[in-house]
């Protein structure tokens, strides 16, 4: 933005507008503008919402991590940090060592499962541990 416009965006010494626009946000703005100009504003807004949803899912899937550690009683604790939903559920079951884990395993989820695919992924992990003859306890943090 021109310096004169940026100066008007300052209120009490705070910059209200971002100094830089993210590349993906700029792409969404261009796509919405082009589609709105060439067809209809409804189609442009719809395309922008779809692209923003894809971006949110992509970024949220990278925030999901599973950490493990042994407890004092000899059981193993897996802690899932981040939201478990369709974008993270596909690889969730690969984070566990079904063969080498002790007889008792606990899974602590930071958030509740967000959709059916997350619930299915948890059931798959439980089934794999039961197939290996081990006990698993699933808890949600704060519940």
N, C-alpha and C positions, 0 to 999 in steps of 0.2 A: 504494500500500500504506500501511497505517497506520504511523505513526512507530515504534511499538513493534516491528513486524515488520521494518521497515527496519533498526533498530538491531541486531537479531539477525543480519542478513545481513552485517554488517561483521565482517571478520576481519583483525586486525592493521591496522586503519585503512583497509582496502580494501573498497569496495562490490562485493559479489559479484553482485548482481542489477542489471540495467539500471535506470536511473532512469526512462527513458521506454520504452514499448513502441511499436514502429513500427505505423503504421495498418494496413498490409497484414498484419502478424503478428497484430494484434488481430482483423482480419477472418477470418483462417484459424482462430483459436481459437474465434470465435463460430460459424462454419460447422461446424467439427468438433463443437462442443458441441451445437448444434441438431440436426444429423443423427444424432449418437449418441443423443441423448435421444429423438428421434422414431422412429428406425428401429433401427439396430444400430450398435455401436461399430466394426465392421469397415467399414461404409459411411462412417462419419465419418472414420476414419483415412485411408481411400482418398481421399476428397475433399480432405482436408488435404494429402496427399502430392501430388496432382495440382495443387492450387493453388500449393504451394510450388515445384513444377517449372516452372509457368508463370512465376512471379515470377523464378526464377533465370534462365530463358531471356531474359526481357524485360530484366533488369538487365545480363546479360552481353552482350546485343546492343548496348547503349549504350556499352560499354567498348571496342568495336572501332573502330580508326581506321587509315587508310592515309595515310602521309606520303610525299612524293616530293621528290627533289632530284637535281641533276646531279652526276656524278662528275668527277674530274680528267681522265679519258680521254674525256669527251664522252658517255658512256652515262648513262642515267637509272636511278636506284635508287628503287624503291618499297619501303617498309618497312611491313608490316602488324603493328600492335600490338594484341594481344588475341587471343582464340580465334576461329578461323574454324569455324563450325558452322552448322546449318540456319537459325538465326535471323539470321545475318549473311551467309550465302552468297548470298541473293537479290539484294542490291544490290552485291555485291563487284565485279562486272565493270564497274559504272558509275564506279568510282574511277580508271579508266585513260583516257589520251588516246591512242588507237590511231593516229590520223592524224598528230598533231604530235610524237609522241615520236621520239627518234633511232633509228637502225638497231639499236642494241643496248640492251636493257632488262634489268634485274635485279629480281627480286622476292624480298625477304627476309621470311620468315614467322617471327614470334616463337615460335609453337607449331606443332606438327604439326596437320594437318587432323583434326577431331574425328569426322567422319562422311562418308558417301558424298556428301552434298550439297556439302560443302566441297571434296572432291576434284573433283567435277563443276564447281564454280565456278572452280577453278584451271585445269582443262582448257579451260573456255570462254575464259578470259583468254588462255591459250596459243594456242588456235585463232584468236582474233581478231587476235593479233599476227602469226601465220603468214599469215593472210589479207591483212594489210596489208604483208607482205613483210619483216617485222622478226624479229630473233632475241630470244628471252626465255630467261633463265636463272632457275630457281626454286630457292631454297635455304631451308633451315630453320635458324634461329639455333642454334648449338651442335652442329649435325649435320655 
